[in-house]
């Protein structure tokens, strides 16, 4: 997609400005995907050529190169319009600052706790979930067993989807808060928005683990440990971002005029 086409698309009044900044990227389950610039752009860039999605095919690399060229053009135009210096020396200094901020963020106790949870989930699946095939084949069995298998797959999907996203969003919140404190930006708390997404992901993960535990009583002890870890993580996150729950995310937390009409 050319930069001009992207700009024209961004002016579409049906799109919700900035909605993609505070979502969980689960587009298939989002009621607002059709009103999201990021989702619409990705769909516009899709093609029906399987070769363009095959990393071993020349078409894949050709498409990647074209996207890079278009993106580079768009960035250059934006930088020129806004007086941003993209010279090597300025970029090198900015990269050093970013490295320091990333290190500071990753070393934050909340970020470490979130990462620890994510890797603990991996270990749980390796050590505890020995019979995943039970839920992968629902072609045989009673209606009750098939329903339980479908439910379990749903819970597992939720757990897996949010497993690493919690840490990613919390780290973004921590990083954004540093910048807000540095530049005195109190009007728009991106840190709270990112933390809210993480908190919602924690809430949903807790529910999924709880429901999965009812179906897998043999794993009750290990699931109880994960629930405890998530509850500690939730309390820690709410202490770090006490106003995050009140953040109004574009689209998600706003009253839709379409509904009122």
N, C-alpha and C positions, 0 to 999 in steps of 0.2 A: 504494500500500500504506500503510495506517495505521500510525502509530508503534507501537501496541500489537501489531499483527500482526508487525511487524518484530522487536520484542523477543521475542515468542513463537517466531518462527522462529530467532532467534539462540540460543535455549535448546535447539534440536534436538541431541541427543547424537550424531547421525550426522555432524554438520558438524565440520570440523577448524578449531579456533579459530585465527584469524589467518593462515590459509594464503594468503589473497589479498594479504598484505603483501609476500610475497617470491616472487611468481610473475612470469611474463612476459606475462600477460594474453592468452595464446593459448589461449583456452578450448576451441576446437574440437579442439585436439591435446592436451588435458590429461586425464589419467586420473582426476583428482580434481575435475573440474568439478561433479559432482553432490554433492560434499561441501563445497562452497565457499559461504559465506553470500552473497557478492557475486553470484556466478553465479545462485544459486537465487533471489535477490531480483530480479535483472534478468529472469529467466524469468517470475517471478510477476507482474511489471508489464507483460509483453507482452500485446498484444491482437491480434485478427485483423482489425482495421479498418485497411486500407491508408491511409485518410485521416489516421489518427493519426500516421503516419510521413512525411507529406507536408508539408514546411515551408510550402508555399503554401496549405495547407488550414486552416480554422479549428479543426478537430478536433485538429491537431497542437499548436496554441497552447493549446487548452483542456486537453489532457493535461499539457503542460508546466506550466501554472499550477497544476493540481491537485497535481502532484508537488512543486512549490515550497511550496505551502501545507502539505502533509503533512510535508515535511522541516523547515520552519520550526517547526512545532508540536513535532516530535521534539527539535530543538535547544533550544528554550525549556524543555521539560520536563527535559532533561538538565542544562542550565545551572542551573536552579532547584534540582534535587536535589543538585548538586555545589557549590553556592555560587559559581558563576562569574558575574562581573559583565559584562554585555553592554551597558553604557551607552556612548554615543557617544564620550565622552572616553577611556575605557579602551580601546575598540576602535581609536581613532585612534592612541594611543600604541603599541599592539601592532602596528598596521600599519606604523608607522615602523620599528620594530625588525625586522619581517619584511622590509621593503624593504632594510635594511642587510645582513641575512643573505643575501638573494637575490643582492645585488650581490657580496658576498664570495664566495659559492659560484660564481657565473658567471665570476668573474675568476680562479678557481683554475686553475693550469696543466693539471690533469688534466681538468677540465670543458671547457676550451678545446680540448684535444686531441681529446676525444670529439666535440664539436660539429664540429670541423674534419673528422673522419672522415666524419660523417654528410653533410655538404655535399659532400665529395669524392665520395662514392658517387653523389649526384645528378649531379654533373658527369660521372662515368664513364658513366652511362647516357645522358646527352645526347651525349657526344662519342665514345664507344667502341662502345656497343651499338646499332649502326645497323640491325640486322636482327631486331628483336624479334619481327616477324611470323612468322619461321621457327618459333618455338616456340609460337605462338598457334594454329596450325592443324595438328592431327595427324590429320586425316581422310584424308590421302593420304600415300603413301610406304611404304617398307619397314618391316618390324617393328623393325629395328634403329634406323632414323631416328626412328620414333615413340617407342621406348624412350628414346632420347637426348633427345628433346624433352621427354618427361615428367620425366626426371631434371633437365634444365636448369630447367624450371619450378619444381621443388621447391627447387633451390638458390637460384634467384632469390627465391622466396617467403621463404626463411629470411633471406637478406641484407636484403631490404626490411623484414621484420618487426622485425629487431633494429637496423636502421640508426640510428634515433633513440632507441630504448629504452636503448641503452648509455649515452648521455649523460644521459638522464633518471635512470636508476638511480644512476649515479656522482654526479650532483649531489645526489640525495637522500642518498646516503651521506656526502658531504662536509658537507651541512647538518646531518644527524643527529649527526655526530661533534662538530660545534661545540656542539650542545645537550648532548650527553653530557659534554663537558669542562666546560661551563658549570654544569651541575647535578650533576656528579659521579656520573652513572649508569653504573656499570660492570657491573651485573647482566645487563642485556639490551642487547646491542650491535646496535641497529637499523642502525647504519652498516655493520657487517659483513654483515648480511643483505642490504641493498640492494646493496652492492658485490659480493657473491657472485652475485646475479642478473646483474649487469653482466658479471662475469667469465665466467659460463656463456654469456651472449649473445655475448661475444667469441670464446670457444672454438668455438661453433657457426658463427659467421660465418666464422672462419678456415677451418673444414672446408668450408663451402659455397663459398667463393671458390676454394679449392684444387681441389675437384671440378669447379667450373664452368670453371676454367682448362684442365682436361684436355679439355673439350668444345669450347673456343674457343681454340685455339692461336694464332689471329690476335691475341688480346688478352693474350697471355702477359705481355708487359712491363708493361702497365698494371695487370694483376691482381697481378703480383709486387709492384708498388709499394703496392697496397692491403694486401696480406698483411704487408708490412714495417711499414706504419703501424699495423695491428692488433696486431702482435707488440710494437711499442714501447708501444702503449696498454695491452696486457695486463701488461707488465713494470712500467709506471708504476703501474697500479692495484694490483698486488700489493705494490709498495713502500709505497704509501700505506695499504693495508689488509692488513697481513701475516697477519692471522688470519681473513680473510674466508672463505677456502676451508674453514675448520673450522666455520663457523657451521652450526648444525642448523636447517634451515627446517622449520616445522610441516608434517607430511605428506610432503613431498618427500624429506627426508633421514632420516626416522624409519622404523624397522622396523614394518611393519603387522601388527597382531595377526591380521587377516583372512588374511594370507599364511601366518603360522605355524600357523594352525588348518587 
